[in-house]
Amino acid sequence: MNELIPVPEKELNQVQATGIAGLIEQFLLSQDVKESSRFTYKRALKQFTQWVEANEVTNPDRNTILAYKAFLSGNGLSPLTVSGYLTATRQFFKWAESMKYYPDITRGVKGAKKTRGFKKDPLTVDQVKDMLRFKTKTLQDKRDFAILNLLVRTGLRTIEVIRADVGDIRQTSGEAILYVQGKGRDSKDEFVLLTPESLNPIYAYLKARGRTEDTDPLFSSVSDRNTRQRLTTRSISGIVKERLRGIGLDNGRLTAHSLRHTFATITLKNGADVMAVKDAMRHQSVNTTMIYTHTIDRMANGAERLFKL
């Protein structure tokens, strides 16, 4: 392995006395991040320390990080997950260098290469109609229909749905909107427009549910053990998956997140402006939204259609 950048003996002695696990604890305590982010860092760095110990690495250098990256990539993890583990490791060593404990041996090591396009497929218009075509006699039926309908008509993420409270539905300029706590956000500072087609099933469900407070979850459990408690992302995913299977769509590429892709695909096909779709989906970059337009154009104008003999 390559030689490490020399570190003063005082700092080396401190590293050896504390150990990498001790330094990681110091690092975690020093981070001004949300508790969920701190937990993500801790879990990722635990993976790194376990790998270092298993490989009996005593003096890690840049080649160590490259070998660790290869291990993660060859272990069946997605490029996104690999990049997440590497990001945590990179942040740790940047901090260690800033504290003069250890050089940043991750400098210049890139994350895993992301695959092009999306991992989930959208539904067709006919498939959406089939998905929303079911009787809503019970409270659970009304709730599940309202959730499915909301997801596909607004492009919400499952985490945004479970975070929503009854009082997050408001009227602004004569329009109904739902304020949401978006991905990576600390507050509900974004919103989606609720058309009558999106809103009416929610109101029908809330009416059947009975008295609610503004701070109550918009969608709640109907089970005896957790009645009126907030749903989880797993339960939302299960509702979607069960309904898709019910109409004969049992495919690993069709999940709750597919409804988000369906919203983008259908609205763009119907002539929506790409920037309007970006805002509705709360994408940080229009480049993410443009992936949908590229796919739509590619399918509509495929050069393969012009191959003639």
Secondary structure, DSSP 8 states (H G I E B T S, - for coil): --------HHHHHHHHHHHHHHHHHHHHHH--S-HHHHHHHHHHHHHHHHHHHHTT-SS--HHHHHHHHHHHHTTT--HHHHHHHHHHHHHHHHHHHHTTSS--TTTT-------SS-SS----HHHHHHHT-S---SHHHHHHHHHHHHHHHH---HHHHHH-BGGGEEEETTEEEEEE--TT-SS--EEEE--HHHHHHHHHHHHHH----TTSBSSB--STTTTT-B--HHHHHHHHHHHHHHTT---TT-SHHHHHHHHHHHHHHTT--HHHHHHHHT-SSHHHHHHHHHHHHHHHT-GGGG---
